[in-house]
């Protein structure tokens, strides 16, 4: 049905009203003698009404007509009566600024320059457009297509006059904006942006309760029942001033009027706190935040932790703190809100990028290319499996929702537990930069409320929620350094977030559940700072079984002192320093300084390479070069974009063959752990391993296998993916679980008697060797045997003390020197 058949419209209307200044007013005259220009709101109203009626796309669809009529059908009953009054919170119309600019650039220009002035007029025009469409629809249904085009202009003017008289009984439509307006970061908002239309990205960290704001109040005199209508001032924080005297009679006294709520009109209002995304905050800076006001249909649209992009008008108001000074507080009045979904879903990919991604995924060695692209400057044989595990973590598994509503997480949690100077912190910082959404925090400086959520009291005494790190990183990765330094009560607070991926709050009368769909990468040190071979795994790992079972992969990182290994690491570290000294061209992904990176304490924030940019052309070129030649590594922007693409486009499913392999392997692993535990505990069948192997670990194997299939954009999990997942599980969690059992009968830590004998041998060596002295290794062992010590025990103690750095072996291990 074409409402506008045989009609003629004038689309290019004059929107400016020019008023010539008085000749004697020379003070305000422009140097060029320009005329003062103001917007003709009546012309804007007519013009925007015709835009809603006439704009069509290439498919000949009148999109805004359909939106208006669909909204009207949704909000009206069968007899045509409006369900709600003029302050309805559900009557909204979303307008794309690109469509408005295509129809008339001058109208969009005025909207950007004077949004607070024009927006109420545009909302009235939307109501006019709806009324004209309904009028034409009724006329079409009653008299067919006999529309007189000559009387159309008169009908429109007549309807406009009727609208101005009956505004109180019309449906009030909230106009919302969307589109691709250039982003303005929160820290870039200055005084020149006040009362102009901008678009800001950010993350909601708190939300206040929804309040009702009066927009049209009916007041009645308590003495003479005189009734008046009082309109509120414009804006979310608009106020209403009641008459102090009765106009009908002077005998009513002062302040006789009271509000009649049943006949007044109200709208919903809510204040949010918008903060910069953590990955956008410059190094060393505090994240900026600003108060945001939403009304009507926008309330309760963005809970804490939601990443949003808002069309807003920066405005100022006078608060109680700065009422006596000239300074004013800034807030953002929202006129359009779009949720940014999870990182992989919200990214946009160019055809060149998609072609490069497909080319890279078809390579058989794509897994190895991604592995060597993880922190290339961190070297060492022990880092290979850790890098592969981090690739699986960045890709993640497939999140599943069961028919009964139960949700199974797809994120992979990894724990790095080991000695200092093993680049654990650098791995964490690299992952926080490479992940599309990443937050880095330290366990010592984090509390339970800072990681999950807190309840804050505002200036009016009401409570509201403020999300923590795991809520802000929804859909990404939280990197927690110094995990062992956290208070036990704070670690317990993240149990629910790590497994159920929700955070339940029941404080100060607020009972709610927040989403925390984020993975956890944690780094921790053993109890004594370094891993002690004289202690069992349970004595070295000061973490509860409940928290350890929630980590899918646990790596025990050891600082083994071997001459050949030390020389290789030294060559790599020196190469990093020599090749990058004074050039400032090291990429952010190369922040590690090799095996000694953590203790050398290099600060984050090395300047980004000039060759690495975030432009789609540079990303596609880098990925295509690596995919074609197979040489080199992916830079951080390219790797981040490839991870986003894999997470958005690929949802692998476990095949039956792979499931059977996983089932048989899990049963065998459980049986092996049970036998090893019984053997190490002297036949005690009720003994439990330090790191439990439970059904959670079976689900972890499924997630790791799915992440491996994602690396090559495969929709099916193959058997080789399961084999690699089992290998990673054995070298990580299984190796850590069997740390004090792996040597079997040769282990000197198998029983309490052997441990006591080790302590005696250690005391003998420390008393026999003074600091700085040097003896023959064979002679000291023979001397210990002469005093009744076991030669194997003494040799084992010597090797362990050498690993600790207390003894130094010289002359190919023939001589021992006491260092400390």
C-alpha positions, -999 to 999 in steps of 0.1 A, spaced: 0 0 0 14 34 -10 1 62 11 17 89 -10 6 79 -45 -2 109 -67 11 133 -41 37 161 -44 61 170 -16 87 197 -12 117 181 5 143 209 3 128 234 27 145 264 43 153 255 79 170 288 89 151 318 101 172 350 95 166 380 117 184 412 108 200 430 138 191 466 145 214 491 128 223 509 160 234 477 177 271 478 166 285 460 195 272 425 185 277 431 148 298 405 129 329 419 112 315 407 79 280 421 87 265 386 89 230 380 99 220 362 130 206 328 121 183 306 142 165 274 134 129 275 122 114 248 144 82 247 124 101 240 92 122 214 110 90 197 123 75 195 88 107 184 72 114 156 97 78 144 94 82 141 56 115 123 61 98 96 82 70 93 56 91 94 25 125 79 32 129 46 14 158 22 7 168 6 -25 143 -22 -18 115 3 -20 107 -2 16 94 27 37 113 16 68 102 43 92 65 40 82 67 3 90 84 10 124 57 36 133 28 14 124 43 -17 140 49 3 172 13 16 172 -1 -19 168 20 -31 197 8 -4 220 -29 -2 212 -58 -25 219 -82 -40 194 -107 -10 196 -79 14 188 -76 30 222 -40 37 235 -29 13 262 -7 40 278 -7 77 282 15 103 266 44 95 289 46 59 277 80 44 282 77 19 254 68 42 225 102 46 207 115 51 172 151 45 163 165 66 135 198 60 117 218 92 114 232 80 81 196 79 67 189 114 80 222 127 65 214 110 32 179 126 31 191 161 41 226 169 54 215 203 68 189 187 91 216 163 104 239 193 108 214 212 130 208 180 150 245 177 157 250 214 166 218 220 186 204 186 197 187 197 229 168 224 210 157 203 180 151 169 197 117 178 213 105 191 179 116 159 162 97 139 187 66 159 179 72 154 142 73 116 148 39 118 165 27 139 135 39 113 111 22 85 130 -11 105 130 -9 112 93 -3 75 86 -32 65 107 -54 91 91 -45 79 56 -50 43 67 -84 50 80 -93 70 50 -80 42 27 -101 16 45 -133 37 44 -133 53 10 -108 32 -10 -80 49 -30 -100 80 -38 -75 105 -24 -76 140 -36 -40 152 -41 -51 189 -43 -64 189 -8 -35 170 7 -17 202 18 -48 216 34 -54 183 52 -18 183 65 -21 219 78 -54 211 93 -40 180 111 -11 201 123 -34 226 139 -54 198 155 -22 183 168 -11 216 185 -45 217 202 -46 180 213 -10 173 222 -20 161 257 -39 131 243 -14 120 217 11 92 220 45 106 230 72 89 210 108 88 222 133 94 194 165 73 197 195 77 174 219 50 161 245 48 134 282 52 127 290 86 141 327 91 149 336 80 185 346 105 211 364 90 241 353 100 276 387 116 284 384 137 252 351 154 262 358 191 267 338 223 271 334 227 233 314 194 233 287 207 257 252 208 241 264 190 210 257 155 197 285 131 202 290 93 204 309 77 233 320 42 240 324 28 275 314 2 300 286 6 326 300 0 361 270 10 382 233 17 379 210 35 403 174 25 410 147 37 385 129 68 397 98 86 383 102 121 370 72 144 366 68 159 331 33 173 333 18 178 368 -18 186 377 -19 207 409 -50 215 429 -56 241 456 -64 226 489 -88 255 498 -108 263 467 -100 233 446 -86 254 418 -67 232 393 -37 241 372 -12 224 349 25 228 356 51 216 331 86 205 341 117 220 327 134 201 300 161 174 306 165 144 328 170 165 359 142 190 351 124 205 381 89 216 387 80 248 406 46 248 422 27 281 424 31 298 458 -2 317 456 -37 307 444 -47 327 413 -84 323 421 -85 336 456 -61 355 478 -75 340 509 -61 305 502 -28 315 518 8 306 507 17 273 491 -19 259 488 -13 236 458 -6 199 460 1 174 432 -27 151 419 -7 120 410 -35 101 392 -40 129 366 -3 138 362 22 123 337 55 108 347 84 91 330 111 68 342 146 80 348 178 63 358 214 73 363 244 52 352 281 55 357 300 51 325 337 43 325 364 39 299 371 3 288 401 -10 307 421 -18 275 416 19 264 431 35 295 467 48 289 494 33 310 497 50 344 464 68 341 432 64 361 401 53 341 378 83 336 341 79 344 311 102 340 274 102 351 249 92 324 212 99 325 187 76 306 150 80 304 118 61 294 126 31 272 164 32 280 161 24 317 173 -10 328 188 -17 294 224 -18 306 232 -36 338 267 -32 353 294 -48 332 277 -40 299 298 -25 271 278 2 253 281 28 227 258 58 234 246 88 214 245 116 240 245 153 247 270 165 272 252 189 296 260 206 329 242 209 362 249 225 395 255 200 423 256 206 460 294 204 461 301 232 437 270 254 440 290 282 454 316 283 427 315 288 390 323 252 382 296 228 371 293 190 369 291 173 336 267 145 327 257 128 295 220 128 284 215 97 264 194 97 232 206 64 218 222 33 233 236 3 216 251 -27 234 284 -40 223 281 -77 224 309 -101 233 342 -92 217 341 -117 189 305 -109 180 308 -71 177 339 -70 155 337 -60 119 358 -78 93 367 -66 58 367 -90 28 405 -88 27 407 -98 63 384 -127 59 403 -140 29 436 -137 49 420 -155 79 407 -183 57 442 -186 41 458 -189 75 433 -214 89 440 -237 59 476 -241 69 485 -273 87 509 -255 109 485 -227 120 487 -240 156 525 -237 156 523 -202 140 500 -190 167 522 -206 194 553 -188 183 534 -155 180 526 -156 218 552 -133 235 581 -141 210 607 -126 233 600 -150 261 622 -180 254 628 -214 269 618 -250 264 594 -249 293 575 -220 277 563 -240 246 535 -259 263 525 -227 283 522 -208 250 500 -235 235 478 -235 266 475 -197 263 464 -200 227 437 -224 238 426 -200 265 424 -171 241 403 -191 216 381 -207 243 357 -235 239 320 -235 229 295 -221 254 265 -244 257 230 -239 271 211 -271 279 174 -276 274 167 -273 312 184 -238 312 217 -249 326 247 -232 311 281 -248 306 310 -225 304 333 -224 274 361 -203 289 393 -220 300 410 -211 333 448 -215 336 471 -213 366 509 -207 364 524 -219 397 562 -218 401 594 -201 409 602 -164 404 620 -152 373 600 -175 350 582 -148 331 547 -156 346 538 -119 350 549 -112 314 527 -139 301 498 -124 320 504 -89 306 507 -102 270 474 -121 273 457 -90 288 468 -70 257 461 -97 231 426 -107 244 398 -86 228 387 -78 264 414 -81 290 419 -68 326 452 -72 345 451 -70 383 473 -81 412 460 -104 440 476 -84 468 458 -52 457 425 -68 449 396 -75 472 365 -97 469 344 -66 461 369 -53 436 369 -86 417 332 -93 418 308 -65 427 301 -40 455 271 -23 469 277 15 471 256 41 489 250 73 470 245 108 483 208 103 488 214 73 510 202 47 484 222 16 475 233 6 440 256 -20 424 291 -13 411 307 -41 391 342 -54 397 370 -67 375 353 -100 366 321 -82 357 338 -56 336 357 -83 317 326 -101 307 334 -120 275 371 -116 280 400 -127 303 409 -116 338 446 -119 346 453 -121 383 490 -119 393 503 -129 428 473 -152 432 487 -168 463 489 -134 481 452 -129 481 433 -134 513 415 -168 515 382 -150 519 388 -131 487 397 -162 467 365 -179 479 345 -150 465 355 -159 429 345 -196 431 311 -190 416 324 -167 389 350 -192 378 326 -221 374 290 -209 371 302 -176 355 277 -156 375 281 -133 406 252 -135 431 246 -104 453 224 -103 484 234 -71 502 216 -40 516 182 -52 502 197 -58 467 193 -94 455 205 -100 419 228 -121 397 254 -105 374 271 -122 344 308 -129 346 315 -149 315 352 -144 317 382 -167 318 408 -165 346 446 -166 341 464 -166 374 500 -167 385 512 -178 419 544 -187 438 548 -217 461 545 -212 499 583 -207 504 587 -184 474 605 -212 455 595 -247 450 611 -268 477 620 -304 466 622 -314 503 585 -307 506 555 -324 491 532 -309 466 506 -302 492 532 -284 513 544 -263 484 509 -254 470 490 -233 496 457 -233 476 425 -251 485 413 -281 465 381 -262 457 399 -235 438 425 -258 422 397 -279 407 383 -249 389 415 -244 368 415 -264 336 453 -264 332 478 -260 360 514 -255 351 542 -261 376 570 -238 364 605 -247 377 637 -227 376 661 -256 368 698 -247 369 715 -263 340 745 -249 322 734 -254 287 699 -241 294 713 -210 311 736 -203 282 707 -205 257 686 -182 278 714 -157 282 720 -156 244 683 -149 239 681 -122 265 713 -105 252 699 -106 217 667 -89 228 687 -61 245 712 -57 217 687 -57 188 662 -33 206 685 -10 226 676 26 221 653 20 192 620 19 210 606 -3 182 597 -34 203 561 -45 199 538 -47 229 536 -85 224 574 -87 230 573 -72 265 590 -103 281 627 -104 285 630 -141 284 636 -164 314 646 -135 337 620 -110 325 599 -111 357 626 -103 381 643 -77 359 610 -58 364 608 -41 330 579 -16 330 550 -21 307 542 5 280 570 1 256 561 21 225 543 2 198 562 -5 166 555 19 138 550 -10 115 521 -24 136 488 -6 132 452 -15 138 441 -7 103 424 -35 84 448 -32 55 479 -37 78 463 -66 96 453 -83 63 488 -78 49 505 -92 80 483 -123 81 485 -130 44 523 -127 45 525 -152 73 499 -175 58 517 -175 24 553 -179 35 548 -196 69 577 -175 83 575 -150 111 549 -142 137 516 -124 139 517 -90 155 494 -82 184 466 -64 164 466 -92 138 464 -119 164 437 -101 183 416 -98 151 421 -135 142 410 -145 177 379 -124 173 371 -139 140 375 -175 152 353 -169 183 326 -152 162 325 -176 132 334 -210 146 314 -231 172 331 -266 171 311 -297 181 325 -328 197 323 -359 174 313 -393 187 348 -408 179 365 -380 198 340 -384 227 349 -421 230 386 -413 231 381 -387 258 359 -411 279 385 -440 279 414 -416 285 396 -399 315 388 -432 331 425 -443 327 438 -410 341 415 -413 372 427 -449 378 464 -439 374 460 -411 399 443 -433 424 471 -459 422 499 -433 425 482 -417 455 478 -450 473 514 -459 466 527 -426 478 507 -427 510 519 -461 520 488 -481 509 462 -457 523 433 -461 500 414 -431 514 442 -406 505 434 -378 481 457 -361 456 467 -325 461 452 -315 427 420 -334 423 410 -351 390 373 -347 388 345 -344 362 355 -307 359 388 -319 343 368 -340 318 349 -309 308 382 -290 307 395 -316 281 364 -310 260 370 -272 261 407 -275 252 398 -298 223 372 -274 210 396 -245 212 421 -264 191 395 -269 164 388 -232 165 424 -224 156 418 -238 121 381 -228 119 369 -264 119 333 -271 130 342 -306 142 366 -317 169 389 -343 155 407 -371 173 441 -353 169 426 -324 188 417 -347 216 452 -362 216 468 -327 219 443 -318 246 453 -349 266 490 -341 260 486 -306 274 466 -320 303 494 -345 311 522 -319 310 503 -294 331 477 -306 356 489 -342 358 525 -333 361 517 -308 389 495 -335 406 523 -360 405 551 -336 414 560 -355 445 552 -390 431 569 -389 397 601 -405 408 584 -436 422 607 -457 443 636 -435 436 619 -405 452 633 -395 485 600 -379 495 579 -410 496 577 -415 534 581 -395 566 612 -416 575 630 -406 543 621 -370 548 636 -370 583 667 -386 569 670 -359 543 667 -332 570 695 -348 589 717 -350 558 710 -314 550 720 -303 585 752 -323 582 762 -306 550 755 -271 562 775 -276 594 804 -293 575 807 -267 547 813 -231 557 802 -203 534 828 -198 507 846 -231 513 852 -256 485 855 -295 489 856 -325 468 821 -339 462 830 -376 464 850 -371 496 821 -353 514 798 -381 504 822 -407 517 826 -387 549 789 -386 554 786 -424 548 813 -429 574 790 -411 600 760 -434 591 742 -414 564 728 -430 532 750 -422 502 719 -418 479 702 -395 503 734 -373 506 738 -372 468 701 -362 464 705 -334 491 736 -321 473 717 -318 440 687 -301 456 709 -276 474 727 -269 441 693 -263 425 685 -239 453 717 -220 448 732 -229 482 760 -249 465 778 -244 433 792 -273 413 825 -268 396 850 -288 375 822 -308 359 805 -315 392 836 -328 410 839 -298 434 813 -282 456 814 -246 468 792 -233 496 776 -199 484 751 -192 511 
